[in-house]
């Protein structure tokens, strides 16, 4: 079949009045929504999503298809007739009994159902960007995803930490003893991880304690997601049923990366391949754009974000990517 990779990106316009009405219809029936997490800032649209397409067109023109996943919304500027663009609504791949959903984990856990999606794909959120040229082998080599296999001691820094804990619980049922590390130690004690390798050394006496997450786009195999549905159907069904994030029961797409690691079906990726920054630290971005080794970027939302932060971000993007892409009208 050759070296084919699709990009998958999730997008929502949380400012859309219809979206707000639909969301509010279901919110009262959910008993335990974490109000600190489930608020409109999580669904906020920066108004910079067009730059995501400009970056893909410049830095990954080789990509097979782009699957834009929405609840039916679409940006007004989007050229839906672009031959590489596949605009996919939730109802086209998520089983009806799980709809509507406002839970990104539920959406991610059903992506393998998308008709025509390639076996190897890269999953983005709409706050994740390409900032340098990338190639197929940055994400997959010999059909294996390139991942950062660094262990981390889970710390309850927020409600979201519970989801990582739920991911680890699934792994414990299948990989209790770090078998992959014993089989291929140099995948875990690898120079590409830099000082992060110390985490693996310090946590060597322990079983799986969690993983270091960079919060950047991740390479995923469609067959791995389908396989995990077969093995852990009850867990996946529960996540799919949750219309909003449920930190007590949800799993997320990082489980798929962890599974590849513990299955020893991965190759090491550099710690410098991607970086995540809060939008309140956007002044770091110009220097970051000069680092050729850092090719992926996530600009995290922040409750403390100001309009000035957003203006700075938009200005930096407009200066670096001034020309419209063919994905824009």
C-alpha positions in Angstrom: 0.0 0.0 0.0 3.0 2.3 0.3 3.8 5.0 2.8 0.4 6.6 3.4 -0.4 8.8 6.4 -3.6 10.8 7.0 -4.0 13.7 9.4 -7.0 13.8 11.6 -8.0 17.0 13.4 -10.8 17.7 15.8 -12.4 21.2 15.7 -15.3 22.9 17.4 -16.5 26.5 17.5 -17.6 27.0 21.1 -18.9 30.4 20.3 -21.5 29.1 17.9 -25.0 29.8 19.5 -26.4 26.6 18.1 -23.6 24.6 19.7 -24.2 26.4 23.0 -27.9 25.6 22.9 -27.3 22.0 22.1 -24.7 21.6 24.8 -26.9 23.3 27.4 -29.8 20.9 26.5 -27.7 18.0 27.9 -25.7 19.7 30.7 -28.5 19.6 33.3 -28.8 15.9 33.0 -25.2 15.2 33.8 -24.8 15.0 37.5 -21.0 15.3 37.9 -19.5 17.7 35.5 -16.3 19.3 36.8 -17.2 23.0 36.4 -13.5 24.0 36.5 -12.9 21.9 33.4 -16.2 21.8 31.5 -16.6 25.4 30.7 -16.6 27.4 27.4 -12.8 28.0 27.5 -12.3 24.3 26.6 -14.4 24.8 23.5 -13.1 28.2 22.6 -12.1 28.9 19.0 -9.0 31.1 18.7 -9.9 32.2 15.2 -6.6 30.9 14.0 -7.6 27.5 12.6 -7.0 28.6 9.0 -3.3 28.8 9.9 -3.4 25.1 10.8 -4.1 24.4 7.1 -1.4 26.8 5.9 1.1 25.0 8.0 0.1 21.6 6.7 0.2 22.8 3.1 3.7 24.2 3.6 5.3 21.6 5.9 3.5 18.4 4.9 2.3 18.7 1.3 2.8 14.9 1.0 0.0 14.1 3.4 -2.6 11.7 1.9 -5.9 13.1 3.3 -6.9 15.5 6.1 -10.0 14.3 8.0 -11.6 17.3 9.7 -13.9 16.0 12.5 -16.7 18.3 13.7 -20.3 18.1 15.1 -21.5 19.5 11.7 -19.9 22.9 12.1 -17.4 24.1 9.5 -15.4 27.3 9.2 -16.9 29.8 6.8 -13.5 30.2 5.0 -13.0 26.4 4.4 -12.8 25.1 0.9 -14.7 21.8 1.3 -13.9 20.9 -2.3 -10.2 20.5 -1.8 -9.4 17.0 -3.0 -7.5 16.1 0.2 -10.1 17.4 2.6 -12.5 15.0 4.1 -15.1 16.8 6.3 -16.5 14.2 8.7 -19.5 14.8 11.0 -19.8 12.9 14.2 -22.9 11.1 13.0 -21.0 9.7 10.0 -18.8 7.4 12.2 -19.9 7.5 15.9 -22.7 5.0 16.7 -26.0 6.7 17.2 -26.4 5.7 20.8 -23.4 7.8 21.8 -24.7 11.0 20.1 -24.6 13.9 20.5 -21.3 14.1 22.3 -19.3 16.9 23.7 -16.5 14.6 24.9 -13.3 14.6 22.9 -12.3 11.3 24.4 -15.5 9.7 23.1 -14.8 11.1 19.6 -11.2 9.9 19.7 -12.1 6.4 20.8 -14.3 5.9 17.7 -12.0 7.3 15.0 -11.1 3.9 13.7 -14.7 3.8 12.3 -14.1 6.6 9.8 -14.6 5.2 6.3 -11.4 5.3 4.2 -9.0 6.4 7.1 -5.5 5.1 6.5 -4.0 2.5 8.9 -1.3 5.0 10.0 -2.5 8.4 10.9 -1.5 11.4 13.0 -4.1 12.8 15.5 -4.2 16.6 16.1 -6.3 18.9 18.2 -7.0 22.2 16.7 -4.4 23.8 19.0 -1.6 21.6 17.6 0.5 22.8 14.7 3.3 21.9 12.3 6.0 24.5 12.5 8.8 22.9 10.4 8.9 20.5 7.4 8.0 17.0 8.4 8.2 13.7 6.5 6.6 10.3 6.8 9.6 8.9 8.8 9.1 11.5 11.5 6.0 9.7 12.5 6.3 6.1 11.3 9.3 3.8 10.4 8.7 0.2 9.3 5.0 0.7 10.1 5.8 1.4 13.7 4.9 4.8 15.3 7.7 6.9 16.7 7.0 7.6 20.4 8.6 9.0 23.5 8.9 6.0 25.9 9.4 7.8 29.1 7.8 6.8 32.4 6.4 9.4 34.8 5.1 9.2 38.4 1.4 10.2 38.1 0.7 13.3 40.2 -2.9 14.5 40.7 -2.2 18.0 39.4 -5.8 18.3 38.1 -9.0 16.3 37.5 -7.6 15.4 34.1 -4.9 13.2 35.8 -7.6 10.7 36.6 -7.9 9.9 32.9 -4.2 9.1 32.7 -4.7 6.9 35.7 -7.6 5.1 33.9 -5.3 4.5 30.9 -2.7 2.9 33.2 -5.3 0.7 34.8 -6.0 -0.8 31.4 -2.3 -1.4 30.7 -1.9 -3.1 34.1 -4.4 -5.8 33.1 -2.2 -6.7 30.1 1.4 -5.5 30.8 2.0 -5.7 34.5 5.8 -6.1 34.4 7.3 -3.7 31.8 8.1 -6.6 29.5 9.0 -4.3 26.6 11.7 -2.6 28.6 13.3 -5.9 29.4 13.1 -7.0 25.8 14.4 -3.7 24.3 16.1 -1.6 27.0 17.7 0.7 24.4 14.3 1.9 23.4 13.8 3.2 26.9 17.3 4.3 27.7 17.8 6.2 24.5 19.9 9.3 23.8 17.0 10.9 22.0 15.2 11.4 25.3 18.0 13.5 26.8 17.7 14.1 30.5 14.2 12.7 30.4 15.9 9.3 30.4 16.6 9.8 34.1 12.9 9.3 34.8 13.2 5.8 33.4 16.2 5.1 35.5 14.6 6.4 38.7 11.4 4.5 38.1 13.1 1.3 37.1 12.3 -0.6 40.3 8.5 0.2 39.9 5.9 -1.2 37.6 4.1 1.1 35.2 3.5 4.4 37.1 2.4 6.5 34.2 4.0 8.2 31.2 5.5 11.5 30.3 3.2 13.3 27.9 4.2 16.2 25.7 0.7 17.1 24.5 1.6 17.2 20.8 0.2 15.4 17.7 0.6 11.7 18.0 1.0 8.9 15.4 -1.7 6.2 15.8 -2.4 2.9 14.1 -6.1 2.3 13.3 -5.8 -1.4 13.9 -4.5 -0.8 17.5 -7.7 1.2 18.3 -9.9 -1.6 16.8 -7.9 -4.2 18.7 -8.3 -2.4 22.0 -12.1 -2.1 21.5 -12.1 -5.9 21.2 -10.1 -6.4 24.4 -11.6 -3.7 26.6 -15.0 -3.2 25.1 -16.7 -2.2 28.4 -14.2 0.5 29.1 -14.5 1.9 25.5 -18.3 1.8 25.6 -18.4 3.7 28.9 -16.1 6.5 27.5 -18.2 6.6 24.4 -21.4 7.0 26.5 -20.1 9.9 28.4 -21.5 13.0 26.7 -19.0 15.2 28.6 -15.7 14.2 30.1 -16.0 11.9 33.1 -12.7 11.8 34.9 -13.7 8.8 36.9 -14.3 6.5 33.9 -12.9 8.1 30.7 -9.8 6.9 28.8 -8.2 8.9 26.0 -6.1 8.5 22.9 -2.8 8.4 24.9 -3.7 4.8 25.8 -3.1 3.9 22.2 0.5 5.3 22.4 1.1 3.5 25.7 -0.2 0.3 24.2 2.3 0.5 21.3 5.1 1.1 23.8 4.2 -1.8 26.1 3.7 -4.0 23.1 7.2 -3.1 22.0 5.7 -2.0 18.6 7.3 1.4 18.4 10.5 3.3 17.8 12.0 6.1 19.9 11.2 9.7 19.0 13.3 12.7 20.0 12.2 14.8 23.0 12.8 17.9 20.9 10.4 16.8 18.1 7.6 18.7 19.7 6.9 21.3 22.4 3.8 22.5 24.2 3.5 26.1 25.6 0.6 28.0 27.2 -0.8 30.8 25.1 0.1 33.1 28.0 3.7 32.4 27.2 3.3 33.1 23.5 6.4 35.4 23.5 8.4 32.2 23.5 7.1 31.3 20.1 9.4 33.4 17.8 12.5 31.7 19.3 10.9 28.3 19.1 10.2 28.8 15.4 13.9 29.1 14.8 14.6 25.7 16.2 14.8 23.4 13.2 14.6 20.2 15.4 11.3 21.2 16.9 8.6 20.5 14.3 5.4 20.2 16.3 3.8 22.8 18.5 0.9 22.8 20.9 -0.4 26.2 22.1 -2.4 25.3 25.2 -5.5 27.2 26.3 -5.2 29.0 29.6 -7.8 30.4 31.9 -5.5 33.4 32.4 -5.4 34.1 28.6 -6.1 37.7 27.6 -7.1 39.2 24.3 -3.6 40.6 24.0 -2.2 37.1 24.1 -4.4 36.0 21.3 -3.5 39.1 19.2 0.2 38.3 19.7 -0.4 34.7 18.6 -2.3 35.8 15.5 0.3 38.4 14.5 3.1 35.8 14.7 1.2 33.4 12.6 0.1 36.0 10.0 3.7 37.1 9.6 5.1 33.6 9.1 2.2 32.2 7.0 0.7 35.3 5.2 -0.5 33.4 2.1 -3.8 31.6 2.0 -3.7 27.9 1.5 -5.7 26.0 -1.1 -7.9 24.9 1.8 -9.2 28.4 2.1 -11.8 30.1 -0.1 
